[in-house]
Amino acid sequence: MTHPLPLRSTVVERDGPATRLLVLLHGYGEPVADLTRRLTLLDPGGVFLAVAPDAPFERRGRTIWHRALTSPDEAAAQYLESLAALDAFLGELQRSTGLPAAEAVVGGFSQGGGMALGLLLGADVAHRPAAGFGICSFPPSIPGFRVDLAAAAGRPYLLSSAHRDHFAPIEMSRSGAALLRDVGLDLTYVESDGGHEMTDDAAEQVGAWLAGRAAPRGHALLDGTDARQSYFAGLWDVVG
């Protein structure tokens, strides 16, 4: 792998104690403002110092973390390089802010939430955050992706899926969620009736979860879903 690309970022100045890091990751070609303008819903008390990095790659003028699955080899290489860049970025944030990367929450929309999953699961991650979340997100579909079960075990992750998501049909989303549950993440799973979009309702779900007011974990929604039949199953190199 090449040296991680540097990431530009925005630090959002707000009132509040800002005692932990909240790293917000945008979706494919989506503006970081989709997340930062909803901080009053995500973190109304200003408990977190919110930082929003820009993805390092571009596709047809759109900023992305990695290509879509139409170019799987390029997508996999870009995913791994973006993951290394985010890992290094968390280390830099720890040094510059004095806030531990190990207590950070990293999450985002679509492939942003998938990058957060890589930080929780990846065997080669040096600055592993405490927790993560994803809105309309999915597990890394990277053949041979190295997953450390022991390091990931018990780390909280909120996944919010949508019934009318045209990128990740609900059956695919449930299959991915079952896989995350079965590899040992402390999964909270919720569903909405919407499509593939970042919404105020989703931000409120995350805000309640961050504040410890989330609804039950939602595993009953996964009844009858077999992670072994998952679109993602068999892709990873599991260690730990």
C-alpha positions as CSV (number, residue, x, y, z in Angstrom):
1,M,0.0,0.0,0.0
2,T,1.2,3.5,-0.7
3,H,1.6,6.1,2.0
4,P,-1.8,7.3,3.2
5,L,-3.0,10.4,1.4
6,P,-3.4,13.5,3.7
7,L,-7.0,14.6,4.4
8,R,-8.3,18.1,4.4
9,S,-10.9,18.6,7.2
10,T,-13.3,21.0,8.8
11,V,-13.4,21.4,12.6
12,V,-16.9,22.7,13.7
13,E,-16.7,25.3,16.4
14,R,-19.7,24.9,18.8
15,D,-20.6,25.6,22.4
16,G,-20.2,22.6,24.8
17,P,-17.6,20.6,26.6
18,A,-16.2,18.9,23.5
19,T,-14.5,16.1,25.5
20,R,-14.5,13.4,22.8
21,L,-13.9,13.3,19.1
22,L,-16.8,12.8,16.6
23,V,-15.4,12.2,13.1
24,L,-18.1,12.6,10.4
25,L,-17.6,10.9,7.0
26,H,-19.6,12.0,4.0
27,G,-21.0,9.7,1.3
28,Y,-20.0,9.2,-2.3
29,G,-19.8,12.7,-3.8
30,E,-22.0,14.1,-1.0
31,P,-21.2,17.3,0.9
32,V,-19.9,17.1,4.5
33,A,-22.6,19.7,5.3
34,D,-25.1,16.9,5.1
35,L,-23.7,15.8,8.4
36,T,-22.3,19.0,10.0
37,R,-25.5,21.0,9.6
38,R,-27.3,18.3,11.6
39,L,-25.0,18.5,14.6
40,T,-27.8,20.0,16.7
41,L,-29.6,16.6,16.2
42,L,-26.5,14.4,16.3
43,D,-25.0,16.0,19.4
44,P,-27.2,18.8,20.8
45,G,-25.1,19.2,24.0
46,G,-21.8,19.7,22.3
47,V,-20.3,16.7,24.1
48,F,-18.1,16.0,21.0
49,L,-15.6,18.0,19.1
50,A,-16.9,17.4,15.6
51,V,-14.4,17.1,12.7
52,A,-15.4,16.3,9.1
53,P,-12.6,15.2,6.7
54,D,-12.9,15.3,2.9
55,A,-12.4,12.0,1.1
56,P,-9.1,11.8,-0.8
57,F,-10.3,10.6,-4.2
58,E,-12.4,12.2,-7.0
59,R,-14.6,10.6,-9.6
60,R,-16.1,12.8,-12.3
61,G,-15.7,15.9,-10.0
62,R,-17.2,14.2,-7.0
63,T,-15.2,13.6,-3.8
64,I,-15.3,9.9,-2.8
65,W,-13.7,7.4,-0.4
66,H,-13.6,4.7,-3.1
67,R,-15.1,3.7,-6.4
68,A,-18.4,1.8,-6.6
69,L,-18.5,-1.9,-7.2
70,T,-18.5,-1.4,-11.0
71,S,-14.7,-1.3,-10.7
72,P,-14.0,-3.7,-7.8
73,D,-10.2,-3.8,-8.0
74,E,-9.9,0.0,-8.0
75,A,-12.6,0.3,-5.3
76,A,-10.7,-2.2,-3.1
77,A,-7.4,-0.4,-3.5
78,Q,-9.0,3.0,-2.8
79,Y,-10.9,1.7,0.2
80,L,-7.7,0.4,1.8
81,E,-5.9,3.7,1.1
82,S,-8.7,5.8,2.5
83,L,-8.8,3.5,5.5
84,A,-5.1,4.0,6.1
85,A,-5.5,7.8,5.6
86,L,-8.4,7.9,8.2
87,D,-6.3,5.8,10.6
88,A,-3.4,8.3,10.3
89,F,-5.9,11.2,10.5
90,L,-7.2,9.9,13.9
91,G,-3.6,9.8,15.2
92,E,-3.0,13.4,14.0
93,L,-6.3,14.5,15.7
94,Q,-5.2,12.9,18.9
95,R,-1.9,14.7,18.8
96,S,-3.4,18.1,17.8
97,T,-6.4,18.1,20.2
98,G,-5.3,16.0,23.1
99,L,-8.4,13.9,22.8
100,P,-7.8,10.2,22.6
101,A,-8.5,8.5,19.3
102,A,-9.5,5.4,21.3
103,E,-12.5,7.3,22.7
104,A,-13.6,8.7,19.4
105,V,-16.8,7.9,17.5
106,V,-16.6,7.7,13.7
107,G,-19.6,7.5,11.5
108,G,-21.2,8.8,8.4
109,F,-23.6,8.4,5.5
110,S,-23.4,5.6,2.9
111,Q,-19.8,4.7,2.1
112,G,-18.7,7.0,5.0
113,G,-20.4,4.6,7.4
114,G,-18.6,1.8,5.7
115,M,-15.3,3.4,6.2
116,A,-16.2,3.7,9.9
117,L,-16.8,-0.1,10.0
118,G,-13.3,-0.6,8.5
119,L,-11.8,1.3,11.4
120,L,-13.7,-0.8,13.9
121,L,-13.0,-4.2,12.2
122,G,-9.6,-3.8,10.5
123,A,-6.7,-5.9,11.7
124,D,-4.2,-3.3,10.6
125,V,-5.8,-0.3,12.2
126,A,-3.5,1.5,14.7
127,H,-6.0,4.2,16.0
128,R,-9.2,2.2,16.5
129,P,-12.1,4.3,17.6
130,A,-14.5,3.4,20.4
131,A,-17.6,3.2,18.3
132,G,-19.1,4.0,14.9
133,F,-22.3,4.4,13.0
134,G,-23.6,4.2,9.5
135,I,-26.7,5.6,7.7
136,C,-27.5,3.5,4.6
137,S,-24.1,1.9,5.0
138,F,-22.7,-1.6,4.4
139,P,-19.8,-3.8,5.5
140,P,-16.5,-3.6,3.5
141,S,-16.9,-5.7,0.4
142,I,-13.2,-6.1,0.0
143,P,-11.9,-9.6,-0.8
144,G,-9.2,-10.6,1.7
145,F,-10.0,-7.6,4.0
146,R,-8.2,-8.4,7.3
147,V,-10.7,-8.4,10.2
148,D,-9.5,-8.7,13.9
149,L,-12.4,-10.3,15.8
150,A,-10.8,-9.8,19.2
151,A,-10.2,-6.1,18.6
152,A,-13.7,-5.5,17.2
153,A,-15.6,-7.5,19.9
154,G,-18.1,-5.5,21.8
155,R,-17.5,-2.2,20.0
156,P,-20.8,-0.3,19.5
157,Y,-22.0,0.3,16.0
158,L,-25.4,1.7,14.9
159,L,-26.6,0.8,11.5
160,S,-29.7,2.5,10.1
161,S,-31.1,1.0,6.9
162,A,-33.9,2.1,4.6
163,H,-36.6,0.0,3.0
164,R,-36.4,2.0,-0.3
165,D,-32.6,2.2,-0.6
166,H,-31.9,1.5,-4.2
167,F,-28.1,0.9,-3.5
168,A,-28.6,-1.6,-0.7
169,P,-31.9,-3.4,-0.9
170,I,-33.3,-4.2,2.6
171,E,-32.5,-7.9,2.3
172,M,-28.9,-7.0,1.5
173,S,-28.8,-4.5,4.4
174,R,-30.2,-7.1,6.9
175,S,-27.7,-9.7,5.7
176,G,-24.8,-7.2,6.3
177,A,-26.2,-6.3,9.7
178,A,-26.4,-10.0,10.6
179,L,-22.8,-10.4,9.7
180,L,-21.8,-7.4,11.8
181,R,-23.7,-8.9,14.7
182,D,-22.2,-12.3,14.3
183,V,-18.6,-11.0,14.2
184,G,-19.1,-9.6,17.6
185,L,-19.9,-5.9,17.2
186,D,-22.4,-4.5,19.7
187,L,-24.9,-3.8,17.0
188,T,-27.9,-1.5,17.2
189,Y,-29.9,-2.0,14.1
190,V,-32.8,0.3,12.9
191,E,-34.8,0.6,9.7
192,S,-36.8,3.4,8.1
193,D,-39.2,3.7,5.3
194,G,-37.1,6.1,3.3
195,G,-34.5,5.8,0.5
196,H,-30.8,6.3,0.2
197,E,-30.5,9.7,1.9
198,M,-29.2,11.4,5.0
199,T,-32.2,12.7,6.9
200,D,-33.1,14.5,10.1
201,D,-34.8,11.4,11.4
202,A,-31.6,9.4,10.9
203,A,-29.5,12.1,12.6
204,E,-32.0,12.0,15.6
205,Q,-31.6,8.2,15.7
206,V,-27.8,8.6,16.0
207,G,-28.2,11.4,18.5
208,A,-30.3,9.2,20.8
209,W,-27.9,6.4,20.4
210,L,-24.9,8.6,21.3
211,A,-26.8,9.9,24.3
212,G,-27.7,6.3,25.5
213,R,-31.4,6.8,24.7
214,A,-31.5,4.5,21.7
215,A,-34.4,2.1,21.0
216,P,-33.8,-1.6,21.6
217,R,-31.0,-3.1,19.5
218,G,-33.5,-4.2,16.8
219,H,-32.0,-7.7,16.3
220,A,-35.6,-9.1,15.9
221,L,-35.6,-7.4,12.5
222,L,-32.8,-9.8,11.5
223,D,-34.8,-13.0,12.5
224,G,-34.5,-15.5,9.7
225,T,-31.4,-13.7,8.2
226,D,-28.4,-16.0,7.8
227,A,-25.1,-14.1,7.7
228,R,-23.5,-17.1,6.1
229,Q,-25.6,-16.5,3.0
230,S,-24.6,-12.9,3.1
231,Y,-23.4,-11.0,0.0
232,F,-20.4,-10.1,2.2
233,A,-19.7,-13.6,3.7
234,G,-16.5,-15.3,2.8
235,L,-14.8,-12.1,1.6
236,W,-12.8,-11.4,4.7
237,D,-9.6,-12.8,6.1
238,V,-10.5,-13.2,9.8
239,V,-7.9,-13.1,12.5
240,G,-8.0,-12.9,16.2
